[in-house]
Each structure stands twice: as C-alpha cells, then as structure tokens.
Amino acid sequence: MPSPFKYQRLAQEGQARRGIFSTPHGNINMPAFAPVGTQATVKTLTPDELRLIGSDLILSNTYHLYLRPGADRIASFGGLHGFMNWDGPILTDSGGFQVFSLNDLRKVDDEGVTFKSHIDGSYHRFTPEKVMQIEAKLGADIIMALDECPDPLNRAYNEEALARTHAWAVRCAENQVRPHEQALFGIVQGGIFEDLRLESAAFLSKLDLPGYAVGGLAVGETKSQMYATLDVVMPALPTDRPRYLMGVGAPDDIVEAVARGIDMFDCVLPTRIARNGAIFTRHGRINLRNARFADDHGPLEQGCTCYTCQRFTAGYVHHLIKTKEILGMRLTTLHNLHFLEQLMHDIREHIVLGDFYTFKERFLDDYLARKTL
C-alpha cells in the first residue's frame, strides 16, 4: 500500500523551503504554523474560524486528552477529527513535554515514565508502546514519538536523556499501530550541544521516518543559542521530509527558523498572550491593556484584514479586555492567529518569488524596532 504521506518541495531559496506535505485529511502548505488545541479545541475559536484565517493544521495534546476525556472515548467519536469536527490534518504530540514539565510529579526510567495527574493526583505510566496506542486511538495524521526533554544547558542530563529518546524512538517505530494512516515523526534532542544534536539527527535519520522534529528549544536557552543549534541540526536532517520546530511561535523566531530550513511550527504563545490582551503587529507586540488605547478609534493594526480589525476599534477591544469579557479574548485570538497565518502566507510567497531573505530583513527591522508597548 503506497503511503499517503509525501513531502513535495515546490521552491527553495537558500535554506528556506516552500513545500506541501500530503496527509489523509488534506495537504499542509509549508512553511506552516499550527494553532494549539490542547484540549481538542483552539481556545475561544471554532474550526470554521480557523479555516477562514488559513489554518491547515491543528495540534492537540496527548497528555491532556489521555487524562480527560480519555483516548477510548475520543475513539468512539471517530477520533479527534470527528470529536472536534475538524476535517483537516491534526498533529498530536506524545505528551512527553508535559510529563517532564511535572518535575516532582514524575519518575523516569529506561522503560518509560510514571507520573502523577495534575487533575486528581492519580498515577499513570507512559511507555513508547502505550503512547503509540493512545495516539492511534486519537487518530491524528501526524504523531510524535515519546522523547525526554531535558534542560538544554545541562550536558550530563542531555547525554542521559538522549540515549532514552533514541531507544524510545525505535520502540515507537516498531510498535506503531496505524503506520499507513499516521506519520510518525522523531524528535531530535541534545540541548545546545553540537555533538549531541548531530548524534541525534544521524541516529533518527537512519530510522527513515516520514518527518523529523527539533525539540528541546525555546525552553531556557537564549535566542542566539536556539538559532545556532538550528544552524547545526538542519543540514544533518533529510531534505525530502518535513522539519518541525516544536513549541516556537514568536514571529521573529519563525522567520529566522524558516531561513534555516524549518517547515512547521506550533506554539501556545499567540493564543495565550491574546487572552491576556497582547497582540502581534508588524511593528512589534502591543499590550491592549495600556490606557492609551481607551480612546483609539482605529483598528488594532492599520491595514490588517482580520475580522477584528475590519469590524472593531482598538478602544472597544481595550474595553473588552479590561472588563474580562469573553468576546475580547476571541477578538484578540482571531487577530493573533490571522497575523501568523498571514505571515506564513507571505513567507511562502516570497520563497517562490526568490526574495525571502529581503522580506526577512525588512520584517525583522519593523518587528524588532521597538519593545512591547
């Protein structure tokens, strides 16, 4: 049976790539940004709204969905696609990052990790085999191997964790339940250490997986360290597969990572800051809680074509945010995700035109010109 998963590169300028990744639920235009739907929902928005702003892919969280409502219950609805009424591609992470962020609530060994639920204190165990079973029931198009995400600056911990991450990737590949319906991506780890990252990229590349992710970044290192790590890792990964930078969603980081060959991104940042009244603009991030917006009769951003900017004033949205109205959170979330999807559209267009690096410098000059107001 031929695989439904295929990466097609349509254009390339330097390391920046314009491509398409085919899945059973449709194509993902790349470079792509995936809004995060942790609990099988992108907070405050409907699937139709996500389609309208141009989202091809949604990410959901295995750890949270395993705990509530449970993988069996979601499977009874036809998997995540039926459960959340989203007919496009879905990616589920392995839950590893959430488990390892529990600190004192988990214990790791070579076989897997035992953790205590943040909801009710009950104990659970994730192994590579268990995670593959859970992700099969959730039914996402792209699934992630279980990995260990260590402190990026701790070499001893990274050496120990890397051995487990590699062994677990092999076990995930060997125990994948639905290989012709789900693309398993391996996760390159190794912190900020060049030799460990190269070792990880080489090991995982030999597994011949449908795609590869770079994990363990944007978790404590500096931006320059993150970019330097990508400079090391990207040339070591296969060029005929998607490359996914996990947990990164700041606009400046996205354009820098695309310039280094990244094809996919996800992050809670745009929706999380939106619910707190902060929005992205071409000239940096702004805080709508600032009193200066109370009498602003213009849109959140001049020239923006999102629903919020086309219909409401900054003064009105400022009022909604200050009074903690749900509509305010919806409107800022719509704006931020529209901003990122428009950015991805522009990136793809400029790669095809062959002037992406000019676009990148112009974008960064504007975006980083001033600090958040």
Secondary structure as GFF3:
##gff-version 3
##sequence-region A 1 373
A	DSSP	beta_strand	6	13	.	.	.	ID=ss1
A	DSSP	beta_strand	16	23	.	.	.	ID=ss2
A	DSSP	beta_strand	26	30	.	.	.	ID=ss3
A	DSSP	beta_strand	32	35	.	.	.	ID=ss4
A	DSSP	alpha_helix	47	52	.	.	.	ID=ss5
A	DSSP	beta_strand	58	60	.	.	.	ID=ss6
A	DSSP	alpha_helix	62	67	.	.	.	ID=ss7
A	DSSP	alpha_helix	71	76	.	.	.	ID=ss8
A	DSSP	alpha_helix	79	84	.	.	.	ID=ss9
A	DSSP	beta_strand	90	92	.	.	.	ID=ss10
A	DSSP	alpha_helix	96	100	.	.	.	ID=ss11
A	DSSP	three_ten_helix	103	105	.	.	.	ID=ss12
A	DSSP	beta_strand	106	108	.	.	.	ID=ss13
A	DSSP	beta_strand	113	116	.	.	.	ID=ss14
A	DSSP	beta_strand	123	126	.	.	.	ID=ss15
A	DSSP	alpha_helix	128	138	.	.	.	ID=ss16
A	DSSP	beta_strand	142	144	.	.	.	ID=ss17
A	DSSP	alpha_helix	155	174	.	.	.	ID=ss18
A	DSSP	beta_strand	183	188	.	.	.	ID=ss19
A	DSSP	alpha_helix	194	205	.	.	.	ID=ss20
A	DSSP	beta_strand	211	214	.	.	.	ID=ss21
A	DSSP	alpha_helix	223	233	.	.	.	ID=ss22
A	DSSP	three_ten_helix	234	236	.	.	.	ID=ss23
A	DSSP	beta_strand	243	245	.	.	.	ID=ss24
A	DSSP	alpha_helix	251	258	.	.	.	ID=ss25
A	DSSP	beta_strand	264	267	.	.	.	ID=ss26
A	DSSP	alpha_helix	269	275	.	.	.	ID=ss27
A	DSSP	beta_strand	278	281	.	.	.	ID=ss28
A	DSSP	beta_strand	284	287	.	.	.	ID=ss29
A	DSSP	three_ten_helix	291	293	.	.	.	ID=ss30
A	DSSP	alpha_helix	307	311	.	.	.	ID=ss31
A	DSSP	alpha_helix	314	322	.	.	.	ID=ss32
A	DSSP	alpha_helix	326	353	.	.	.	ID=ss33
A	DSSP	alpha_helix	356	367	.	.	.	ID=ss34
###
